[in-house]
Amino acid sequence: MKKLKLLFVEDEADLVEIITDTLKKLDANFLSAKNGQEALELIEQNRDIDIIVTDINMPVMNGLKMIEELKKRGFNIPVIIMSAHTETDFINKAKELGVDNYLLKPFDFIKFIDLITEMEIK
């Protein structure tokens, strides 16, 4: 069975480290980016990414703008947004963009792993 390839887009280094440790337990291949622009460059170079997990609020390019740009470029990669933002505008925009799941920070790591596993099976 093919190993899951995940892109994690987050500007908080501590959270990237925690997620990296968690993903190692899933035996997944993963890449990380510090913002949406860096993520787009990685996606162009790695067209076999299975899932994107992204924050919304980041410097250079936020997660919602990155998702918009992915759609414009014809990419159809499942996306999980994780954010501390609970404002309806962010959630509605994420739904409008076709985001697959939305996790609120701080999030439950078991739920995070369950979502990844569930999406991998689809």
C-alpha positions in Angstrom: 0.0 0.0 0.0 1.3 3.5 -0.9 2.4 5.7 2.0 0.3 8.8 2.5 2.0 12.0 1.5 0.9 15.0 3.5 1.8 18.7 3.3 1.6 20.6 6.6 1.5 24.4 6.2 2.1 26.2 9.5 4.2 29.2 10.6 4.5 28.2 14.3 7.7 26.1 14.6 6.6 24.4 17.9 3.4 23.1 16.3 5.3 21.9 13.2 7.6 19.9 15.5 4.7 18.4 17.4 2.9 17.5 14.2 6.0 16.1 12.7 6.4 13.7 15.6 2.7 12.7 15.3 3.0 12.1 11.6 6.0 9.8 12.1 3.7 7.6 14.1 1.4 7.4 11.1 4.3 6.3 8.9 3.4 9.0 6.5 5.6 10.9 4.1 5.3 14.6 4.8 6.5 18.0 3.8 6.1 21.3 5.6 5.9 24.9 4.6 5.8 28.1 6.6 3.2 29.9 4.5 0.9 29.5 1.5 3.4 30.8 -1.0 6.0 28.2 0.1 3.3 25.5 0.0 2.3 26.3 -3.5 5.9 26.0 -4.6 6.2 22.6 -2.9 2.9 21.4 -4.5 4.2 22.4 -8.0 7.3 20.3 -7.3 5.5 17.4 -5.6 2.4 16.7 -7.5 1.7 13.4 -5.6 0.6 15.1 -2.3 -2.4 13.3 -0.9 -3.6 15.7 1.8 -2.9 19.3 2.9 -3.2 20.4 6.5 -3.0 24.2 6.7 -3.3 27.0 9.2 -5.3 30.1 8.0 -3.4 33.0 9.5 0.2 33.0 8.2 2.6 35.6 6.8 3.2 36.1 3.0 0.1 34.1 2.0 -2.7 32.8 4.3 -4.3 29.4 4.0 -7.5 30.5 2.4 -5.7 32.4 -0.3 -3.5 29.4 -0.9 -6.5 27.2 -1.3 -8.1 29.7 -3.8 -4.8 29.6 -5.8 -4.7 25.8 -5.7 -8.2 25.7 -7.2 -7.3 28.2 -9.9 -4.3 26.0 -10.8 -6.5 23.0 -11.1 -5.3 21.1 -8.1 -7.9 19.0 -6.3 -6.1 17.9 -3.1 -8.2 17.3 0.1 -7.6 20.0 2.7 -7.9 20.2 6.4 -7.8 23.7 7.9 -6.7 24.1 11.5 -7.1 27.4 13.0 -7.9 29.3 16.2 -10.3 31.4 14.1 -13.9 30.7 15.0 -15.4 33.6 13.1 -18.2 32.6 10.8 -16.5 34.5 7.9 -13.5 32.2 8.0 -15.5 29.0 8.3 -17.9 30.1 5.5 -15.0 31.0 3.2 -13.4 27.6 3.9 -16.7 25.8 3.1 -17.1 27.9 -0.1 -13.6 26.8 -1.1 -14.5 23.1 -0.6 -12.3 22.5 2.4 -12.8 18.9 3.6 -12.4 19.4 7.4 -11.9 22.2 9.9 -10.1 21.7 13.2 -10.1 24.3 15.9 -6.8 25.0 17.7 -5.8 23.8 20.2 -7.0 20.5 18.7 -7.2 16.9 19.8 -4.4 14.9 18.3 -6.5 11.7 18.3 -9.2 13.5 16.2 -6.4 14.8 14.0 -5.0 11.3 13.4 -8.5 9.9 12.9 -9.3 12.6 10.2 -6.0 11.9 8.4 -6.7 8.1 8.5 -10.3 8.6 7.3 -9.2 10.7 4.4 -6.4 8.3 3.5 -9.0 5.5 3.2 -11.3 7.5 0.8 
